[in-house]
Amino acid sequence: PAPVGGFPAPTKHSQKAYSPFADFTSKWTRADARQLKAMSDPKAGPRENSMPEEYTMPTVSQDFPDMSNEKVWVWDTWPLTDGSANQYSVNGWEIIFSLVADRKLGFDERHVYAKIGYFYRKAGVAAKDRPANGGWTYGGLVFDEGVTGTIFPDQSYTHQTQWSGSARIDKGGRIKLFFTDVAFYRNADGSDRRPYDPRIALSTGNVHTSSKGVRLSGFGKVDDLLQADGKYYQTGEQNPYFNFRDPFTFEDPAYPGKTFMVFEGNSAYRRGDKSVCTQQDLGYAKGDPQAEDLETVRNSGATYQIGNVGLAVADNKNLTKWTFLPPILSANCVTDQTERPQIYMANGKYYLFTISHRSTFAAGIDGPEGVYGFVGDGIRSDYQPLNRGSGLALGSPTNLNYPTGTPFAPDANQHPGQFQAYSHYVMPNGEVQSFIDTNGTKGDFRRGGTLGPTVRLDIRGDSATVDRTYGDGGLGGYADIPANRTFGPRS
Ligand code: FRU
């Protein structure tokens, strides 16, 4: 007989690689995701972390420094890379791109005002020798006003914003900025007049360096690369709350000459369709006494959470033309958001990392804010979720025995670190950067809007654990995004 309150076995995943062009989508199943709660300590008391220490980011101080010296709110951030995710300095300067917003706005209002800004700092300085806030200089916005709005056929938008992406430096030193170009069509009361329109886009520009700093130019034109197709990737017509964003491009040594892109999507069903998850999405072994009944899951509300990780392939060398391929991962009836996906290659393996919120998990599934990881033998594989089959690679300290609240009203019983990190990006050598959303708990919290301390994950086989020998007890420098490659004669 099943133990009361027990947990199922995770789904068996072979890690076997399929062709990137094949019609196979790996499933992050409910049986997998229920391992998250399985490893949470049911006896953890108020404000304690209930999750295993080895998968939890050490607690960040509420006295964190601010990387823009309070010029702008800062959240999702990405480095300048090549096709293998190496990070570059240019003529001796490290350069990063961030979503930024005016400090006059509340931090929670940021999404409809987001713009891409950039920062620079001298390369080759150890984190411990830098100012506490990382020592970045804010360079300003990448785009002139109006440029990113030009691609929308319906020009009657009320808000036009730039969301996350990634940046590539080519052999000639030009920067290709992939990002999400978004138009909102709102009524005066904030409701949608028509669904928002997110598009994956590209703009190319130049970087200029001097002894004093870095300036960007160009970025005057935008190519509209991809819009959700309704076949693999849900559209606004199927669900006005769909997710389609966050392009990350890379090359796969197994397919020389090709460039691929992963991005956040949703499975292409109509909102309300209950057939979005099947026995395969539940993923229970035959006879598992802890298996759920499919109809019960379908009637639980879990069918509104159908995140996926999309794949596309470039059709030309300029990377201006792309074709969708089937998603590489789906999380049907598991979570609605598999954000900022990236492919990380190490030890002959392919790791897929993606971020998810506690609040976007489906009914019956619970897990912390964090970065989730999957390992396989190719970019399209039967991905094995890391760490006891759960998928959790690095979570914020969280107590799953208590509700979450929100970043502007965290639950009184929550660990003060539950919103201390989001939008993690895994860098070479397993280093991970993220931004601080809220630090603290009810009655005593401070909003972030700046990058937190970089941490390091020891990534091997199907596990990822926090390296507590890195930095100070596992916490490295704030906003530390070091280059591991140099570009240009003055590097
Ligand atoms: C993650 C995220 C991204 C999106 C951006 C919008 O923090 O939701 O998926 O591009 O924030 O602000």
Residues whose N, C-alpha, C, O or C-beta is under 5 A from the ligand:
A	BS01	FRU	D76 H111 A114 W163 S164 R245 D246 E339 R340 S423
